[in-house]
């Protein structure tokens, strides 16, 4: 058996088309969604992510405001900028690219974003809503994974889902989302004993570890659905290569569905950011969320 590949690039294009349609509906009502992105320092990978996010926003008709701040900016000046963006009516979404330099308190920064303009779902209030199963903003990467799972039209209820990694931005919200879908969830992490035995029980595996080729074929139950969140840069045969947390070539012979890296969760994350921006814009203007977007859930 060879796994069906969950094509994140293709699926994310479909999401973007729906976002574009929703934006055009808002523009007809003289409402122009805007996304502000903030990057502190000049980390090459982060700069590329932020640039791509701004480019994608423009592609779907969302106005993009990019703020690049120096590495040594004082925390109070970053908070001042966020406050200005909170008060700026042209801005519907504020994204602060993580990680921030060590001298800045990330929690304080994320909590200073107006919850109605939080598009990452990392703000205290929005993070809490997921755990209470209330409508709010779902972090982009777990949301992208959920849409990928929905796209294969499989019944999630009752499935045994194992999430590898317990970060605030991927593992924890992902587990909660799948719990909200009536999955039975297990989170494994760096201090878990017998990871392979636990993963072997999974109908759904979400790998968000940050270690290249971490999940091996012998860990995977035949027919399991595997979503690979990892982005790891390795050197193979003298060339730079991007690989996930799952040993793709091995696992594709065992899994029923598998998402690739690149071309899997990465593009979905960006599309979900655009979707969250439109959601926030619609909510802030008391407009019902466009059906074409809510249908994706
Ligand atoms: P993180 O470093 O914050 O968390 C990694 C998690 O893996 C931790 O909870 C840790 O307990 C666990 N872990 C580490 N070593 C382990 C081990 N040996 N065994 C079991 N668990 C172990 O990372 P993150 O921000 O959650 O990101 C995880 C990966 O996903 C990274 O490769 C990151 O680049 C990628 N990522 C991709 C996207 C995307 O859009 N595709 C978005 C976010 C993160």
Boltz pocket constraint, residues with backbone or C-beta under 6 A from the ligand:
constraints:
  - pocket:
      binder: B
      contacts: [[A, 141], [A, 164], [A, 165], [A, 166], [A, 167], [A, 168], [A, 169], [A, 170], [A, 171], [A, 188], [A, 189], [A, 190], [A, 191], [A, 195], [A, 207], [A, 208], [A, 209], [A, 210], [A, 211], [A, 228], [A, 229], [A, 230], [A, 231], [A, 232], [A, 265], [A, 266], [A, 267], [A, 269]]
      max_distance: 6.0
